[in-house]
Amino acid sequence: MAFKLDNNSPSSVPRALAEINVTPFVDVMLVLLIVFMISAPLMQQGLQVELPQANAGAIDETPEQVTIIVKKPNKVFLNGQVIPQGSLGEKLLAIASAKPNVQLFVQADKDIPYGFIAQVIAEAKKAKIEKVGLVTQPADPNFKL
């Protein structure tokens, strides 16, 4: 509790100050803000894939999309879960039957052989998934073929 002395009165009796000091509250809030700003990027989960670069436009994200991630040595992840070898086709077929207009995005490490990526896309086509896209990073705008 804070007290205030009245210098104009002869008895100068201390009176209680009825103001709330908000400085400690603001300090705590700023510290919490900094903690959340630092920790928020660390809370993102996912798999790190070194994407190839290409000059293509951005894609529209829709709720009916499936992501396949291909990492070295030819490991396949479907929406973040490891897919055992040989079962990708049946998983994609089940997804395509549940969601007929599903979009499939393939994120592949740039060092994965082209033939393996072609096999993944072929499995999607067998499952009747027509909208298949490859995810890349933006390339240097000065790069010309």
N, C-alpha and C positions, 0 to 999 in steps of 0.2 A: 504494500500500500504506500502510496506517495503522499507526502505532506507539503503544504505550501504555507510559507510565512507571509503574513500581511505586514509589509514594512510601514504602512501609513497609520496603523493603529498603535496606540501607546502600549497596550498589553502584549501585543504580538503573540497571540495564541495560535499554535499550528492548527490548520484546518485540513481535512482530508481532501485530496485532489480526486475528482470524479472522472478523470479522463483515462481511457484505456490505451496502453502503449502497444501499438501494433508492430513495432519494429522487429521484435523476436519472431512474431508470426510470419512476417514477410521474409525474414531470413530463412526460416525453416522451409517455406514454400519454394523459395528460389533454389535451395539445396535439393529438394525433392524433384524439382523440374530438371535440374542438371543431371541427377541420377537417372531419371527416366529417359532423358535425351541420349545418354551414353549407353544405357542398357537396351533400349528398344531395337537398334540394329543387330545386337548380339542375339536377340531372341528369335530371329528369323531362322526357320529350319529349311533344309533342302539339301540337295546334292550339288556339289561343285562340278561343273562340266566346262571344259574349255571349248567354247563354241567357235565355229569358223566364222569368218567375216564375209558379208555380202551386201551389195547395194540393193536393198529391197525395202518396200514400204512397211510400215508397222501394221500388225494385224489387229483386228477388233476382237476383244476378249468377250466371249459369250459364256453363259453358265453351262452349256452343254459341250464341254470340251474335255478331252483326255490327253494327257501328256505321257509320252514314252521317252525315257531317258536311257541312252546307250552309253555305257562307260567301258573303259578298258578293264579287263580283257573280255570284251563282248558280253558284259553283264547288262541285262535289260530290266528296267524299273518301269512299272505301270502306275502312274499317279503316286510315285514315291515308294512303292512296295516292290521288292525283288520278285521277278517272275522266273520260275524254274524253266530250264531249257526244254523246249518242245511244247510248252503250254500257252504261249502267247496267242496263237490262233484261236483257241477255244475261249480264252478270256475276252479277246476282241469281239468274237462272235456273240458272246453273251451281252457285252456292252452295246453292240450294234442292234441287237434284237430289243433291248430295253429302251434305247434311245436311237431312233432311226436317223435323226439328223445330226448325229454327234460329229464333232470336228476332232481330228487327231493331229497333235503337234509332236514332232519328233525332234528331240534335243540330243544330238550325238556329239561326242568328243571328236575334235577335228582329226585325230589320229586313228579313228576306227576305219577299217577298210570299207570302201564304197560298196562292195558286194554284200557285206553284212547289213548295211543300211537298206540296200535294195530288197533284201530278204524280209526285213521288218516291214517295209512299205508293202511288199507283196502279200504278207500275212494280213495286213489291214484291208487290202483290196479283196482278198478272199472272204473276209468277214463282212463284205458289202459296205465298208466305210469309204465313202467317195471323197470326202473333204480331208485331205492329208496335207500338212504343211511342214516345212523344215524350219526350225528356229535357228537364227544366226545372229551375230552381233553386227552392228553397223560398221561398214568398211570405210576406209579413207575415201572421202569424196573425190579426190584427185586420181584415184586408181581407175585405169581404163583397160579393157580387154582388147 
